[in-house]
């Protein structure tokens, strides 16, 4: 038998679980205070739903679940290897939410402001920062196309992050319709749009020269390449986008969202335009967001508008937009920084002899009435070693029954 968890998953010690619980509860408390309501959905989804969700590269990372019994035998007999699976584990929380809303919309408020904090699964190549099983923390608003939704999501997500000690951050925002308008104006045809966007998304890694080389290999015209190079070297500002986009409504909407969000931020974080912010999921239809830590590398959140996804179930257009906090990345950052949970109650071990169980439990009740977490333990032969282990596990002190009525606290290190 193997003792280690499956690659890409993790066991969490009590001290780690305490931090994870604190993070989830803190985020959940912020979201609920802003009027969002939590739902729960199954981890298993119908394969047809997953495959038609336009999830981008995530579709290649799905965990598929084989058919069972006669259905599996029949598929194998027909050598129908492409249809051996009929179910799969969700790769994010957006597709399950869209299905949930389609099935339950008659029972939900409009617009529906939703919280999801739950596990998702992707067949990633396991490495630091990339897990196969991971927690996502999402808030979404369904049933409204008002820019107020974007503003509220940005403000509420930022409020959740400000409660956590992760340092300063910047929220980037773009609109896929703006980027598409710019690229059309530059001369990029519809059938090349996605391919060009994939290349532009690499700009921060390969630079303008690398982008030009890749676009040349994709046979983008020299004239279009020259215009893209000029755009990149000019910083891809919102003023450049306004001149090239041909979609003034979307530009004005973006400008207002950014201005209003920055006014609400009051200098605590920045909200900026980023024309090259694309996001990988194909279901995004309009605004897209990403949160970058100014202190630590990598994104710590992201999302966008996905107005067409619910319609795949209902046949009706249902506007929707969501924002997700990178829970696992934030947990990793805080754990590495030795984060101390604020306001945590003291933890005390009440140590007793075998025949003192009743008195020990009464003492734990007395300590709990004083706002202390207390638990009873039989006194071991090697008390010193046991106390060291308690301290390692996050206990703040101990009380040996019969020796003292007050806890003795470990010295701060």
Secondary structure, 3 states (H helix, E strand, C coil): CCCCCCCCCCCCCHHHHHHHHHHHHHHHHHHHHCCCEECCCCCEEEHHHHHCCCCHHHHHHCCEEECCHHHHHHHHHCCCHHHCEEEEECCCCHHHHHHHHHHHHHHCCCCEEEEEEEEEECCCCCECCECCEEEEEEEEEECCCCHHHHHHHHHHHHHHHHCCCCCCEEEEEEEHHHHHHHHHHHCCCHHHHHHHHHHHCCHHHHHHHHHHHHHHHCCCCHHHHHHHHHHHHCCCCHHHHHHHHCCHHHHHHHHHHHHHHHHHHCCCCEEEECCCCCCCCCCCCCEEEEEEECCCCCEEEEEEECCCCCHHHHCCCCCEEEEEECHHHHHHHHHHCCCCCCCCCCEEEEEECHHHHHHHHHHHHHHHHCCCEEEEEECCCCHHHHHHHHHHCCCCEEEECCCCCCCEECCCC
